[in-house]
Amino acid sequence: MRVTVKLYATLGDYLPPGSKHNRVELAAADHATVSEVLAPFALPPRLTHLVLVNGVFIPPEERAACRLNDGDVLAVWPPIAGG
């Protein structure tokens, strides 16, 4: 199946070279989980603050069980501080 992974802010540094617009489309095993799809990116867990699948928040405790479908969009943001 095909999944789009979007990594925002400083997480964009973890995308493969040549990725455009902080996103990459990749092949994943059928019904792979959020954790399985993100594993090859080697993102530090403390930086995977906000994870969305098709715009729906996936809490940390559900990421290992949340299965993806063909065409899903997985977006990840690090913690962001502002003032």
C-alpha positions as CSV (number, residue, x, y, z in Angstrom):
1,M,0.0,0.0,0.0
2,R,1.1,3.6,-0.5
3,V,1.2,6.0,2.5
4,T,2.3,9.7,2.6
5,V,4.4,10.7,5.5
6,K,4.7,14.4,6.4
7,L,7.3,15.5,8.9
8,Y,7.1,19.1,10.0
9,A,9.5,21.7,11.5
10,T,12.8,20.2,12.5
11,L,11.5,16.7,11.8
12,G,11.9,17.4,8.1
13,D,15.6,16.7,8.6
14,Y,14.7,13.0,9.1
15,L,13.2,12.7,5.6
16,P,15.2,11.0,2.8
17,P,17.4,13.3,0.7
18,G,15.4,14.7,-2.2
19,S,12.1,14.8,-0.3
20,K,10.0,17.9,-1.2
21,H,7.6,19.9,0.8
22,N,8.4,18.0,4.0
23,R,6.7,14.9,2.7
24,V,7.5,11.5,1.2
25,E,5.2,8.9,-0.3
26,L,6.3,5.3,0.5
27,A,5.3,1.7,0.1
28,A,4.3,0.1,3.4
29,A,3.1,-3.4,4.2
30,D,-0.7,-3.8,4.1
31,H,-2.2,-2.5,7.3
32,A,1.1,-1.5,8.8
33,T,0.8,0.5,12.0
34,V,1.8,4.1,12.6
35,S,4.8,2.9,14.6
36,E,5.9,0.5,11.9
37,V,5.8,3.2,9.2
38,L,7.6,5.7,11.3
39,A,10.3,3.3,12.6
40,P,12.7,3.7,9.5
41,F,12.8,7.4,10.1
42,A,14.4,6.9,13.5
43,L,12.5,9.8,15.0
44,P,13.4,10.5,18.7
45,P,10.2,9.6,20.6
46,R,10.4,12.9,22.6
47,L,10.1,14.7,19.2
48,T,7.0,12.9,18.0
49,H,4.6,15.1,20.0
50,L,1.7,15.4,17.6
51,V,0.8,12.5,15.3
52,L,-2.2,12.6,13.0
53,V,-3.6,10.1,10.5
54,N,-5.8,11.9,7.9
55,G,-6.2,14.8,10.4
56,V,-7.1,12.6,13.4
57,F,-4.9,12.7,16.5
58,I,-3.3,9.4,17.5
59,P,-2.2,9.3,21.1
60,P,1.2,7.8,21.9
61,E,-0.3,4.7,23.5
62,E,-2.3,3.9,20.3
63,R,0.4,4.3,17.7
64,A,1.6,0.7,17.9
65,A,-1.9,-0.6,17.3
66,C,-3.3,2.0,14.8
67,R,-3.3,0.4,11.4
68,L,-3.0,2.4,8.2
69,N,-4.8,2.0,4.9
70,D,-3.8,2.6,1.4
71,G,-3.7,6.4,0.7
72,D,-3.5,7.5,4.3
73,V,-1.6,10.6,5.3
74,L,0.5,10.4,8.4
75,A,1.7,13.7,9.7
76,V,4.1,14.3,12.7
77,W,5.0,17.5,14.5
78,P,7.6,18.0,17.2
79,P,6.7,20.0,20.4
80,I,6.5,23.7,19.5
81,A,7.2,26.5,21.9
82,G,5.9,30.0,21.4
83,G,5.5,33.2,23.1
